[in-house]
Amino acid sequence: MDLLRSRRSVRAGFLKDVPVPEEHIQQILDAARWAPSAGNSQPWEFIVIRDAQTREKIVEIYKAQMREKIEIEQAARGQRSFVDSGLDFRHAPVHVIVLGDPRTTDAYPTRTRLDKWESHFYGSLANCVLQLLLAAEVLGLSSMYVSDVASPYFSVMLKSLLHIPEPLQVYHLLPLGFAKRSPTMRHPRRALEELTHYERYDAAKARSDADIQEFMATQSIRGSQYRW
């Protein structure tokens, strides 16, 4: 429980001059490959990037992506501050790119594949990423996941840069490294009793639109209680 409560996505402060042992990388990827997957489809593959020039090229693609994202946020909400540029992941000495192979959905029953292959496919990849993050935490490393790599622009550019073949999909990028953590980090969680129901849904706990707005204004990443 201490591990789960203390794990944080580190968006700043990676120590670029402190290398990550190869043994740690192998342990982390081994933990990730044991994640549960729909139909034991194991849709994941990994690209491990240590080369500094390649990592810098990835950051340049990220910066181009962020410019558009910030412009959209400004146009839609009149705000720019809630889009975190997160460029400090460039200092992490290792980048791990998680790929997904949609051909593995053939492992699902036919009805499942026709109805909801996406939820099973992406849920399997999410399980893999979570185990990777937790394994990194156990080994004293820090990480986060950069989901923007899955966007059309970013993924096409990454596929070109890294020679990723079709039909593989770019899912997440995870920087790995040692980091100094800010004591101001705070990621609040809803109280367990507020979100747990027994035997049937408790209507008394149903959140109104106003409740959701209050949550957004306090605990979410857009809120006053959240700390990077």
mmCIF file of the C-alpha atoms, coordinates in Angstrom:
data_MODEL
# 
_entry.id   MODEL 
# 
loop_
_atom_site.group_PDB 
_atom_site.id 
_atom_site.type_symbol 
_atom_site.label_atom_id 
_atom_site.label_alt_id 
_atom_site.label_comp_id 
_atom_site.label_asym_id 
_atom_site.label_entity_id 
_atom_site.label_seq_id 
_atom_site.pdbx_PDB_ins_code 
_atom_site.Cartn_x 
_atom_site.Cartn_y 
_atom_site.Cartn_z 
_atom_site.occupancy 
_atom_site.B_iso_or_equiv 
_atom_site.pdbx_formal_charge 
_atom_site.auth_seq_id 
_atom_site.auth_comp_id 
_atom_site.auth_asym_id 
_atom_site.auth_atom_id 
_atom_site.pdbx_PDB_model_num 
ATOM 1   C CA . MET A 1 1   ? 0.000   0.000   0.000   1.00 0.00 ? 1   MET A CA 1 
ATOM 2   C CA . ASP A 1 2   ? 2.873   2.376   0.712   1.00 0.00 ? 2   ASP A CA 1 
ATOM 3   C CA . LEU A 1 3   ? 4.207   1.729   -2.793  1.00 0.00 ? 3   LEU A CA 1 
ATOM 4   C CA . LEU A 1 4   ? 0.834   2.425   -4.416  1.00 0.00 ? 4   LEU A CA 1 
ATOM 5   C CA . ARG A 1 5   ? 0.285   5.585   -2.399  1.00 0.00 ? 5   ARG A CA 1 
ATOM 6   C CA . SER A 1 6   ? 3.758   6.994   -2.934  1.00 0.00 ? 6   SER A CA 1 
ATOM 7   C CA . ARG A 1 7   ? 4.184   6.345   -6.662  1.00 0.00 ? 7   ARG A CA 1 
ATOM 8   C CA . ARG A 1 8   ? 4.124   9.597   -8.617  1.00 0.00 ? 8   ARG A CA 1 
ATOM 9   C CA . SER A 1 9   ? 4.388   10.535  -12.250 1.00 0.00 ? 9   SER A CA 1 
ATOM 10  C CA . VAL A 1 10  ? 7.544   12.640  -12.367 1.00 0.00 ? 10  VAL A CA 1 
ATOM 11  C CA . ARG A 1 11  ? 7.384   15.402  -14.955 1.00 0.00 ? 11  ARG A CA 1 
ATOM 12  C CA . ALA A 1 12  ? 10.487  17.256  -13.834 1.00 0.00 ? 12  ALA A CA 1 
ATOM 13  C CA . GLY A 1 13  ? 13.817  16.664  -12.192 1.00 0.00 ? 13  GLY A CA 1 
ATOM 14  C CA . PHE A 1 14  ? 15.184  13.585  -13.961 1.00 0.00 ? 14  PHE A CA 1 
ATOM 15  C CA . LEU A 1 15  ? 18.884  13.269  -13.271 1.00 0.00 ? 15  LEU A CA 1 
ATOM 16  C CA . LYS A 1 16  ? 20.307  13.082  -16.781 1.00 0.00 ? 16  LYS A CA 1 
ATOM 17  C CA . ASP A 1 17  ? 23.814  12.125  -15.657 1.00 0.00 ? 17  ASP A CA 1 
ATOM 18  C CA . VAL A 1 18  ? 22.765  9.153   -13.514 1.00 0.00 ? 18  VAL A CA 1 
ATOM 19  C CA . PRO A 1 19  ? 22.504  6.086   -15.767 1.00 0.00 ? 19  PRO A CA 1 
ATOM 20  C CA . VAL A 1 20  ? 19.895  3.369   -15.402 1.00 0.00 ? 20  VAL A CA 1 
ATOM 21  C CA . PRO A 1 21  ? 21.469  -0.091  -15.059 1.00 0.00 ? 21  PRO A CA 1 
ATOM 22  C CA . GLU A 1 22  ? 20.588  -2.480  -17.871 1.00 0.00 ? 22  GLU A CA 1 
ATOM 23  C CA . GLU A 1 23  ? 19.578  -5.031  -15.258 1.00 0.00 ? 23  GLU A CA 1 
ATOM 24  C CA . HIS A 1 24  ? 16.892  -2.641  -14.018 1.00 0.00 ? 24  HIS A CA 1 
ATOM 25  C CA . ILE A 1 25  ? 15.511  -2.193  -17.523 1.00 0.00 ? 25  ILE A CA 1 
ATOM 26  C CA . GLN A 1 26  ? 15.326  -5.943  -18.039 1.00 0.00 ? 26  GLN A CA 1 
ATOM 27  C CA . GLN A 1 27  ? 13.550  -6.420  -14.698 1.00 0.00 ? 27  GLN A CA 1 
ATOM 28  C CA . ILE A 1 28  ? 11.047  -3.687  -15.503 1.00 0.00 ? 28  ILE A CA 1 
ATOM 29  C CA . LEU A 1 29  ? 10.230  -5.073  -18.936 1.00 0.00 ? 29  LEU A CA 1 
ATOM 30  C CA . ASP A 1 30  ? 9.980   -8.570  -17.510 1.00 0.00 ? 30  ASP A CA 1 
ATOM 31  C CA . ALA A 1 31  ? 7.440   -7.320  -14.987 1.00 0.00 ? 31  ALA A CA 1 
ATOM 32  C CA . ALA A 1 32  ? 5.508   -5.601  -17.766 1.00 0.00 ? 32  ALA A CA 1 
ATOM 33  C CA . ARG A 1 33  ? 5.294   -8.692  -19.962 1.00 0.00 ? 33  ARG A CA 1 
ATOM 34  C CA . TRP A 1 34  ? 3.607   -10.611 -17.119 1.00 0.00 ? 34  TRP A CA 1 
ATOM 35  C CA . ALA A 1 35  ? 0.643   -8.235  -17.156 1.00 0.00 ? 35  ALA A CA 1 
ATOM 36  C CA . PRO A 1 36  ? -2.812  -9.752  -17.704 1.00 0.00 ? 36  PRO A CA 1 
ATOM 37  C CA . SER A 1 37  ? -4.174  -9.402  -21.221 1.00 0.00 ? 37  SER A CA 1 
ATOM 38  C CA . ALA A 1 38  ? -7.431  -10.304 -22.934 1.00 0.00 ? 38  ALA A CA 1 
ATOM 39  C CA . GLY A 1 39  ? -7.236  -13.847 -24.283 1.00 0.00 ? 39  GLY A CA 1 
ATOM 40  C CA . ASN A 1 40  ? -3.574  -13.881 -23.210 1.00 0.00 ? 40  ASN A CA 1 
ATOM 41  C CA . SER A 1 41  ? -3.057  -11.898 -26.404 1.00 0.00 ? 41  SER A CA 1 
ATOM 42  C CA . GLN A 1 42  ? 0.060   -10.129 -25.053 1.00 0.00 ? 42  GLN A CA 1 
ATOM 43  C CA . PRO A 1 43  ? -0.252  -7.280  -27.578 1.00 0.00 ? 43  PRO A CA 1 
ATOM 44  C CA . TRP A 1 44  ? 2.786   -5.346  -26.345 1.00 0.00 ? 44  TRP A CA 1 
ATOM 45  C CA . GLU A 1 45  ? 6.251   -4.761  -27.716 1.00 0.00 ? 45  GLU A CA 1 
ATOM 46  C CA . PHE A 1 46  ? 8.882   -2.381  -26.373 1.00 0.00 ? 46  PHE A CA 1 
ATOM 47  C CA . ILE A 1 47  ? 11.472  -0.067  -27.887 1.00 0.00 ? 47  ILE A CA 1 
ATOM 48  C CA . VAL A 1 48  ? 14.203  0.934   -25.412 1.00 0.00 ? 48  VAL A CA 1 
ATOM 49  C CA . ILE A 1 49  ? 15.974  4.159   -26.369 1.00 0.00 ? 49  ILE A CA 1 
ATOM 50  C CA . ARG A 1 50  ? 19.168  5.282   -24.688 1.00 0.00 ? 50  ARG A CA 1 
ATOM 51  C CA . ASP A 1 51  ? 20.715  7.297   -27.521 1.00 0.00 ? 51  ASP A CA 1 
ATOM 52  C CA . ALA A 1 52  ? 20.653  10.977  -26.536 1.00 0.00 ? 52  ALA A CA 1 
ATOM 53  C CA . GLN A 1 53  ? 20.190  12.280  -30.080 1.00 0.00 ? 53  GLN A CA 1 
ATOM 54  C CA . THR A 1 54  ? 17.193  10.051  -30.679 1.00 0.00 ? 54  THR A CA 1 
ATOM 55  C CA . ARG A 1 55  ? 15.650  11.097  -27.383 1.00 0.00 ? 55  ARG A CA 1 
ATOM 56  C CA . GLU A 1 56  ? 16.151  14.747  -28.313 1.00 0.00 ? 56  GLU A CA 1 
ATOM 57  C CA . LYS A 1 57  ? 14.426  14.189  -31.665 1.00 0.00 ? 57  LYS A CA 1 
ATOM 58  C CA . ILE A 1 58  ? 11.480  12.700  -29.802 1.00 0.00 ? 58  ILE A CA 1 
ATOM 59  C CA . VAL A 1 59  ? 11.331  15.787  -27.600 1.00 0.00 ? 59  VAL A CA 1 
ATOM 60  C CA . GLU A 1 60  ? 11.287  18.038  -30.669 1.00 0.00 ? 60  GLU A CA 1 
ATOM 61  C CA . ILE A 1 61  ? 8.285   16.115  -32.006 1.00 0.00 ? 61  ILE A CA 1 
ATOM 62  C CA . TYR A 1 62  ? 6.668   16.500  -28.594 1.00 0.00 ? 62  TYR A CA 1 
ATOM 63  C CA . LYS A 1 63  ? 7.226   20.260  -28.633 1.00 0.00 ? 63  LYS A CA 1 
ATOM 64  C CA . ALA A 1 64  ? 5.553   20.555  -32.027 1.00 0.00 ? 64  ALA A CA 1 
ATOM 65  C CA . GLN A 1 65  ? 2.621   18.520  -30.720 1.00 0.00 ? 65  GLN A CA 1 
ATOM 66  C CA . MET A 1 66  ? 2.331   20.695  -27.611 1.00 0.00 ? 66  MET A CA 1 
ATOM 67  C CA . ARG A 1 67  ? 2.119   23.938  -29.573 1.00 0.00 ? 67  ARG A CA 1 
ATOM 68  C CA . GLU A 1 68  ? -1.067  22.735  -31.242 1.00 0.00 ? 68  GLU A CA 1 
ATOM 69  C CA . LYS A 1 69  ? -2.443  21.304  -27.998 1.00 0.00 ? 69  LYS A CA 1 
ATOM 70  C CA . ILE A 1 70  ? -1.939  24.598  -26.160 1.00 0.00 ? 70  ILE A CA 1 
ATOM 71  C CA . GLU A 1 71  ? -3.570  26.540  -28.996 1.00 0.00 ? 71  GLU A CA 1 
ATOM 72  C CA . ILE A 1 72  ? -6.592  24.237  -28.849 1.00 0.00 ? 72  ILE A CA 1 
ATOM 73  C CA . GLU A 1 73  ? -6.865  24.662  -25.073 1.00 0.00 ? 73  GLU A CA 1 
ATOM 74  C CA . GLN A 1 74  ? -6.682  28.432  -25.476 1.00 0.00 ? 74  GLN A CA 1 
ATOM 75  C CA . ALA A 1 75  ? -9.377  28.449  -28.146 1.00 0.00 ? 75  ALA A CA 1 
ATOM 76  C CA . ALA A 1 76  ? -11.713 26.019  -26.371 1.00 0.00 ? 76  ALA A CA 1 
ATOM 77  C CA . ARG A 1 77  ? -11.343 27.130  -22.748 1.00 0.00 ? 77  ARG A CA 1 
ATOM 78  C CA . GLY A 1 78  ? -9.523  30.415  -22.849 1.00 0.00 ? 78  GLY A CA 1 
ATOM 79  C CA . GLN A 1 79  ? -6.720  28.904  -20.773 1.00 0.00 ? 79  GLN A CA 1 
ATOM 80  C CA . ARG A 1 80  ? -3.236  27.640  -21.450 1.00 0.00 ? 80  ARG A CA 1 
ATOM 81  C CA . SER A 1 81  ? -1.885  26.769  -18.002 1.00 0.00 ? 81  SER A CA 1 
ATOM 82  C CA . PHE A 1 82  ? -3.585  23.370  -17.707 1.00 0.00 ? 82  PHE A CA 1 
ATOM 83  C CA . VAL A 1 83  ? -1.559  21.939  -20.563 1.00 0.00 ? 83  VAL A CA 1 
ATOM 84  C CA . ASP A 1 84  ? 1.710   20.810  -19.016 1.00 0.00 ? 84  ASP A CA 1 
ATOM 85  C CA . SER A 1 85  ? 4.517   20.988  -21.530 1.00 0.00 ? 85  SER A CA 1 
ATOM 86  C CA . GLY A 1 86  ? 6.431   18.403  -19.501 1.00 0.00 ? 86  GLY A CA 1 
ATOM 87  C CA . LEU A 1 87  ? 9.656   18.810  -21.451 1.00 0.00 ? 87  LEU A CA 1 
ATOM 88  C CA . ASP A 1 88  ? 11.857  17.682  -18.589 1.00 0.00 ? 88  ASP A CA 1 
ATOM 89  C CA . PHE A 1 89  ? 11.266  14.059  -19.502 1.00 0.00 ? 89  PHE A CA 1 
ATOM 90  C CA . ARG A 1 90  ? 13.985  14.749  -22.085 1.00 0.00 ? 90  ARG A CA 1 
ATOM 91  C CA . HIS A 1 91  ? 16.537  14.353  -19.273 1.00 0.00 ? 91  HIS A CA 1 
ATOM 92  C CA . ALA A 1 92  ? 15.513  10.787  -18.432 1.00 0.00 ? 92  ALA A CA 1 
ATOM 93  C CA . PRO A 1 93  ? 18.384  8.598   -19.690 1.00 0.00 ? 93  PRO A CA 1 
ATOM 94  C CA . VAL A 1 94  ? 16.012  5.916   -20.990 1.00 0.00 ? 94  VAL A CA 1 
ATOM 95  C CA . HIS A 1 95  ? 12.809  6.131   -22.999 1.00 0.00 ? 95  HIS A CA 1 
ATOM 96  C CA . VAL A 1 96  ? 10.609  3.068   -23.327 1.00 0.00 ? 96  VAL A CA 1 
ATOM 97  C CA . ILE A 1 97  ? 8.004   3.153   -26.076 1.00 0.00 ? 97  ILE A CA 1 
ATOM 98  C CA . VAL A 1 98  ? 5.152   0.696   -25.649 1.00 0.00 ? 98  VAL A CA 1 
ATOM 99  C CA . LEU A 1 99  ? 3.668   -0.573  -28.902 1.00 0.00 ? 99  LEU A CA 1 
ATOM 100 C CA . GLY A 1 100 ? 0.473   -2.525  -29.431 1.00 0.00 ? 100 GLY A CA 1 
ATOM 101 C CA . ASP A 1 101 ? -0.208  -5.077  -32.157 1.00 0.00 ? 101 ASP A CA 1 
ATOM 102 C CA . PRO A 1 102 ? -3.940  -5.050  -33.066 1.00 0.00 ? 102 PRO A CA 1 
ATOM 103 C CA . ARG A 1 103 ? -3.568  -8.365  -34.903 1.00 0.00 ? 103 ARG A CA 1 
ATOM 104 C CA . THR A 1 104 ? -3.517  -10.030 -31.486 1.00 0.00 ? 104 THR A CA 1 
ATOM 105 C CA . THR A 1 105 ? -7.248  -9.315  -31.149 1.00 0.00 ? 105 THR A CA 1 
ATOM 106 C CA . ASP A 1 106 ? -7.726  -12.593 -33.043 1.00 0.00 ? 106 ASP A CA 1 
ATOM 107 C CA . ALA A 1 107 ? -7.252  -14.208 -29.618 1.00 0.00 ? 107 ALA A CA 1 
ATOM 108 C CA . TYR A 1 108 ? -10.672 -12.875 -28.541 1.00 0.00 ? 108 TYR A CA 1 
ATOM 109 C CA . PRO A 1 109 ? -13.939 -14.708 -29.088 1.00 0.00 ? 109 PRO A CA 1 
ATOM 110 C CA . THR A 1 110 ? -15.534 -13.577 -32.347 1.00 0.00 ? 110 THR A CA 1 
ATOM 111 C CA . ARG A 1 111 ? -18.376 -11.684 -30.644 1.00 0.00 ? 111 ARG A CA 1 
ATOM 112 C CA . THR A 1 112 ? -15.927 -9.906  -28.342 1.00 0.00 ? 112 THR A CA 1 
ATOM 113 C CA . ARG A 1 113 ? -13.707 -8.955  -31.251 1.00 0.00 ? 113 ARG A CA 1 
ATOM 114 C CA . LEU A 1 114 ? -16.653 -7.525  -33.163 1.00 0.00 ? 114 LEU A CA 1 
ATOM 115 C CA . ASP A 1 115 ? -18.251 -5.784  -30.190 1.00 0.00 ? 115 ASP A CA 1 
ATOM 116 C CA . LYS A 1 116 ? -15.496 -4.371  -28.033 1.00 0.00 ? 116 LYS A CA 1 
ATOM 117 C CA . TRP A 1 117 ? -12.034 -5.235  -29.254 1.00 0.00 ? 117 TRP A CA 1 
ATOM 118 C CA . GLU A 1 118 ? -10.818 -1.721  -28.477 1.00 0.00 ? 118 GLU A CA 1 
ATOM 119 C CA . SER A 1 119 ? -11.596 -1.863  -24.748 1.00 0.00 ? 119 SER A CA 1 
ATOM 120 C CA . HIS A 1 120 ? -9.880  -5.258  -24.460 1.00 0.00 ? 120 HIS A CA 1 
ATOM 121 C CA . PHE A 1 121 ? -6.897  -4.237  -26.572 1.00 0.00 ? 121 PHE A CA 1 
ATOM 122 C CA . TYR A 1 122 ? -6.213  -0.935  -24.840 1.00 0.00 ? 122 TYR A CA 1 
ATOM 123 C CA . GLY A 1 123 ? -7.092  -2.341  -21.429 1.00 0.00 ? 123 GLY A CA 1 
ATOM 124 C CA . SER A 1 124 ? -4.420  -5.006  -21.916 1.00 0.00 ? 124 SER A CA 1 
ATOM 125 C CA . LEU A 1 125 ? -1.842  -2.378  -22.858 1.00 0.00 ? 125 LEU A CA 1 
ATOM 126 C CA . ALA A 1 126 ? -2.860  -0.288  -19.838 1.00 0.00 ? 126 ALA A CA 1 
ATOM 127 C CA . ASN A 1 127 ? -2.233  -3.279  -17.556 1.00 0.00 ? 127 ASN A CA 1 
ATOM 128 C CA . CYS A 1 128 ? 1.231   -3.629  -19.079 1.00 0.00 ? 128 CYS A CA 1 
ATOM 129 C CA . VAL A 1 129 ? 2.064   0.042   -18.546 1.00 0.00 ? 129 VAL A CA 1 
ATOM 130 C CA . LEU A 1 130 ? 0.886   -0.002  -14.932 1.00 0.00 ? 130 LEU A CA 1 
ATOM 131 C CA . GLN A 1 131 ? 3.071   -3.003  -14.105 1.00 0.00 ? 131 GLN A CA 1 
ATOM 132 C CA . LEU A 1 132 ? 5.989   -1.277  -15.787 1.00 0.00 ? 132 LEU A CA 1 
ATOM 133 C CA . LEU A 1 133 ? 5.441   1.849   -13.674 1.00 0.00 ? 133 LEU A CA 1 
ATOM 134 C CA . LEU A 1 134 ? 5.162   -0.118  -10.443 1.00 0.00 ? 134 LEU A CA 1 
ATOM 135 C CA . ALA A 1 135 ? 8.264   -2.173  -11.216 1.00 0.00 ? 135 ALA A CA 1 
ATOM 136 C CA . ALA A 1 136 ? 10.209  1.031   -11.834 1.00 0.00 ? 136 ALA A CA 1 
ATOM 137 C CA . GLU A 1 137 ? 9.030   2.370   -8.474  1.00 0.00 ? 137 GLU A CA 1 
ATOM 138 C CA . VAL A 1 138 ? 10.157  -0.793  -6.683  1.00 0.00 ? 138 VAL A CA 1 
ATOM 139 C CA . LEU A 1 139 ? 13.638  -0.347  -8.153  1.00 0.00 ? 139 LEU A CA 1 
ATOM 140 C CA . GLY A 1 140 ? 13.858  3.281   -7.016  1.00 0.00 ? 140 GLY A CA 1 
ATOM 141 C CA . LEU A 1 141 ? 13.340  4.735   -10.495 1.00 0.00 ? 141 LEU A CA 1 
ATOM 142 C CA . SER A 1 142 ? 10.913  7.426   -11.523 1.00 0.00 ? 142 SER A CA 1 
ATOM 143 C CA . SER A 1 143 ? 8.686   7.537   -14.561 1.00 0.00 ? 143 SER A CA 1 
ATOM 144 C CA . MET A 1 144 ? 5.475   8.847   -16.060 1.00 0.00 ? 144 MET A CA 1 
ATOM 145 C CA . TYR A 1 145 ? 3.565   8.047   -19.204 1.00 0.00 ? 145 TYR A CA 1 
ATOM 146 C CA . VAL A 1 146 ? 3.496   10.343  -22.205 1.00 0.00 ? 146 VAL A CA 1 
ATOM 147 C CA . SER A 1 147 ? 0.177   9.536   -23.849 1.00 0.00 ? 147 SER A CA 1 
ATOM 148 C CA . ASP A 1 148 ? 0.534   12.212  -26.531 1.00 0.00 ? 148 ASP A CA 1 
ATOM 149 C CA . VAL A 1 149 ? 2.690   9.829   -28.532 1.00 0.00 ? 149 VAL A CA 1 
ATOM 150 C CA . ALA A 1 150 ? -0.498  8.024   -29.595 1.00 0.00 ? 150 ALA A CA 1 
ATOM 151 C CA . SER A 1 151 ? -1.888  11.073  -31.421 1.00 0.00 ? 151 SER A CA 1 
ATOM 152 C CA . PRO A 1 152 ? -1.900  10.937  -35.227 1.00 0.00 ? 152 PRO A CA 1 
ATOM 153 C CA . TYR A 1 153 ? 0.919   13.464  -35.724 1.00 0.00 ? 153 TYR A CA 1 
ATOM 154 C CA . PHE A 1 154 ? 3.191   12.156  -32.989 1.00 0.00 ? 154 PHE A CA 1 
ATOM 155 C CA . SER A 1 155 ? 2.703   8.484   -33.816 1.00 0.00 ? 155 SER A CA 1 
ATOM 156 C CA . VAL A 1 156 ? 3.339   8.984   -37.536 1.00 0.00 ? 156 VAL A CA 1 
ATOM 157 C CA . MET A 1 157 ? 6.515   10.933  -36.806 1.00 0.00 ? 157 MET A CA 1 
ATOM 158 C CA . LEU A 1 158 ? 7.701   8.303   -34.316 1.00 0.00 ? 158 LEU A CA 1 
ATOM 159 C CA . LYS A 1 159 ? 7.007   5.475   -36.728 1.00 0.00 ? 159 LYS A CA 1 
ATOM 160 C CA . SER A 1 160 ? 9.125   7.224   -39.326 1.00 0.00 ? 160 SER A CA 1 
ATOM 161 C CA . LEU A 1 161 ? 11.932  8.025   -36.898 1.00 0.00 ? 161 LEU A CA 1 
ATOM 162 C CA . LEU A 1 162 ? 12.098  4.562   -35.330 1.00 0.00 ? 162 LEU A CA 1 
ATOM 163 C CA . HIS A 1 163 ? 11.125  2.447   -38.353 1.00 0.00 ? 163 HIS A CA 1 
ATOM 164 C CA . ILE A 1 164 ? 8.047   1.038   -36.623 1.00 0.00 ? 164 ILE A CA 1 
ATOM 165 C CA . PRO A 1 165 ? 6.170   -1.165  -39.105 1.00 0.00 ? 165 PRO A CA 1 
ATOM 166 C CA . GLU A 1 166 ? 2.458   -1.354  -39.765 1.00 0.00 ? 166 GLU A CA 1 
ATOM 167 C CA . PRO A 1 167 ? 0.118   -2.383  -38.254 1.00 0.00 ? 167 PRO A CA 1 
ATOM 168 C CA . LEU A 1 168 ? 1.815   -1.739  -34.886 1.00 0.00 ? 168 LEU A CA 1 
ATOM 169 C CA . GLN A 1 169 ? 0.375   1.172   -32.931 1.00 0.00 ? 169 GLN A CA 1 
ATOM 170 C CA . VAL A 1 170 ? 2.266   3.581   -30.676 1.00 0.00 ? 170 VAL A CA 1 
ATOM 171 C CA . TYR A 1 171 ? 0.582   3.471   -27.268 1.00 0.00 ? 171 TYR A CA 1 
ATOM 172 C CA . HIS A 1 172 ? 2.673   5.244   -24.595 1.00 0.00 ? 172 HIS A CA 1 
ATOM 173 C CA . LEU A 1 173 ? 6.175   6.561   -24.005 1.00 0.00 ? 173 LEU A CA 1 
ATOM 174 C CA . LEU A 1 174 ? 7.642   6.059   -20.548 1.00 0.00 ? 174 LEU A CA 1 
ATOM 175 C CA . PRO A 1 175 ? 10.816  7.917   -19.548 1.00 0.00 ? 175 PRO A CA 1 
ATOM 176 C CA . LEU A 1 176 ? 12.838  6.087   -16.917 1.00 0.00 ? 176 LEU A CA 1 
ATOM 177 C CA . GLY A 1 177 ? 15.466  7.535   -14.647 1.00 0.00 ? 177 GLY A CA 1 
ATOM 178 C CA . PHE A 1 178 ? 16.371  8.629   -11.166 1.00 0.00 ? 178 PHE A CA 1 
ATOM 179 C CA . ALA A 1 179 ? 14.774  11.842  -10.010 1.00 0.00 ? 179 ALA A CA 1 
ATOM 180 C CA . LYS A 1 180 ? 14.583  14.295  -7.176  1.00 0.00 ? 180 LYS A CA 1 
ATOM 181 C CA . ARG A 1 181 ? 10.979  14.569  -6.133  1.00 0.00 ? 181 ARG A CA 1 
ATOM 182 C CA . SER A 1 182 ? 9.340   17.803  -5.174  1.00 0.00 ? 182 SER A CA 1 
ATOM 183 C CA . PRO A 1 183 ? 7.928   17.884  -1.631  1.00 0.00 ? 183 PRO A CA 1 
ATOM 184 C CA . THR A 1 184 ? 5.023   19.936  -2.987  1.00 0.00 ? 184 THR A CA 1 
ATOM 185 C CA . MET A 1 185 ? 3.683   17.022  -5.019  1.00 0.00 ? 185 MET A CA 1 
ATOM 186 C CA . ARG A 1 186 ? 0.130   16.267  -4.011  1.00 0.00 ? 186 ARG A CA 1 
ATOM 187 C CA . HIS A 1 187 ? -2.311  14.091  -5.867  1.00 0.00 ? 187 HIS A CA 1 
ATOM 188 C CA . PRO A 1 188 ? -5.502  13.899  -3.801  1.00 0.00 ? 188 PRO A CA 1 
ATOM 189 C CA . ARG A 1 189 ? -7.841  10.923  -3.981  1.00 0.00 ? 189 ARG A CA 1 
ATOM 190 C CA . ARG A 1 190 ? -11.558 10.659  -3.358  1.00 0.00 ? 190 ARG A CA 1 
ATOM 191 C CA . ALA A 1 191 ? -12.477 9.012   -0.069  1.00 0.00 ? 191 ALA A CA 1 
ATOM 192 C CA . LEU A 1 192 ? -13.048 5.269   -0.445  1.00 0.00 ? 192 LEU A CA 1 
ATOM 193 C CA . GLU A 1 193 ? -16.500 5.410   1.136   1.00 0.00 ? 193 GLU A CA 1 
ATOM 194 C CA . GLU A 1 194 ? -17.604 7.977   -1.429  1.00 0.00 ? 194 GLU A CA 1 
ATOM 195 C CA . LEU A 1 195 ? -17.021 5.703   -4.388  1.00 0.00 ? 195 LEU A CA 1 
ATOM 196 C CA . THR A 1 196 ? -17.775 2.239   -3.036  1.00 0.00 ? 196 THR A CA 1 
ATOM 197 C CA . HIS A 1 197 ? -21.231 0.652   -3.317  1.00 0.00 ? 197 HIS A CA 1 
ATOM 198 C CA . TYR A 1 198 ? -22.441 -2.655  -1.888  1.00 0.00 ? 198 TYR A CA 1 
ATOM 199 C CA . GLU A 1 199 ? -24.881 -5.044  -3.547  1.00 0.00 ? 199 GLU A CA 1 
ATOM 200 C CA . ARG A 1 200 ? -26.333 -2.247  -5.708  1.00 0.00 ? 200 ARG A CA 1 
ATOM 201 C CA . TYR A 1 201 ? -25.588 1.343   -6.645  1.00 0.00 ? 201 TYR A CA 1 
ATOM 202 C CA . ASP A 1 202 ? -26.299 3.666   -3.723  1.00 0.00 ? 202 ASP A CA 1 
ATOM 203 C CA . ALA A 1 203 ? -28.248 6.578   -5.186  1.00 0.00 ? 203 ALA A CA 1 
ATOM 204 C CA . ALA A 1 204 ? -27.352 8.700   -2.155  1.00 0.00 ? 204 ALA A CA 1 
ATOM 205 C CA . LYS A 1 205 ? -23.747 8.693   -3.374  1.00 0.00 ? 205 LYS A CA 1 
ATOM 206 C CA . ALA A 1 206 ? -24.573 9.728   -6.941  1.00 0.00 ? 206 ALA A CA 1 
ATOM 207 C CA . ARG A 1 207 ? -22.683 12.878  -7.878  1.00 0.00 ? 207 ARG A CA 1 
ATOM 208 C CA . SER A 1 208 ? -24.531 15.763  -9.449  1.00 0.00 ? 208 SER A CA 1 
ATOM 209 C CA . ASP A 1 209 ? -23.124 17.922  -12.224 1.00 0.00 ? 209 ASP A CA 1 
ATOM 210 C CA . ALA A 1 210 ? -22.323 20.509  -9.541  1.00 0.00 ? 210 ALA A CA 1 
ATOM 211 C CA . ASP A 1 211 ? -20.427 17.877  -7.544  1.00 0.00 ? 211 ASP A CA 1 
ATOM 212 C CA . ILE A 1 212 ? -18.351 17.002  -10.597 1.00 0.00 ? 212 ILE A CA 1 
ATOM 213 C CA . GLN A 1 213 ? -17.573 20.656  -11.221 1.00 0.00 ? 213 GLN A CA 1 
ATOM 214 C CA . GLU A 1 214 ? -16.500 21.029  -7.586  1.00 0.00 ? 214 GLU A CA 1 
ATOM 215 C CA . PHE A 1 215 ? -14.246 18.002  -7.949  1.00 0.00 ? 215 PHE A CA 1 
ATOM 216 C CA . MET A 1 216 ? -12.710 19.438  -11.123 1.00 0.00 ? 216 MET A CA 1 
ATOM 217 C CA . ALA A 1 217 ? -12.075 22.734  -9.361  1.00 0.00 ? 217 ALA A CA 1 
ATOM 218 C CA . THR A 1 218 ? -10.317 21.127  -6.404  1.00 0.00 ? 218 THR A CA 1 
ATOM 219 C CA . GLN A 1 219 ? -8.884  17.630  -6.817  1.00 0.00 ? 219 GLN A CA 1 
ATOM 220 C CA . SER A 1 220 ? -8.430  17.111  -10.549 1.00 0.00 ? 220 SER A CA 1 
ATOM 221 C CA . ILE A 1 221 ? -5.367  18.250  -12.452 1.00 0.00 ? 221 ILE A CA 1 
ATOM 222 C CA . ARG A 1 222 ? -7.325  21.428  -13.184 1.00 0.00 ? 222 ARG A CA 1 
ATOM 223 C CA . GLY A 1 223 ? -7.901  22.037  -9.484  1.00 0.00 ? 223 GLY A CA 1 
ATOM 224 C CA . SER A 1 224 ? -6.398  24.058  -6.684  1.00 0.00 ? 224 SER A CA 1 
ATOM 225 C CA . GLN A 1 225 ? -5.338  21.079  -4.530  1.00 0.00 ? 225 GLN A CA 1 
ATOM 226 C CA . TYR A 1 226 ? -3.327  19.336  -7.248  1.00 0.00 ? 226 TYR A CA 1 
ATOM 227 C CA . ARG A 1 227 ? 0.436   19.876  -7.249  1.00 0.00 ? 227 ARG A CA 1 
ATOM 228 C CA . TRP A 1 228 ? 2.848   18.953  -10.054 1.00 0.00 ? 228 TRP A CA 1 
# 
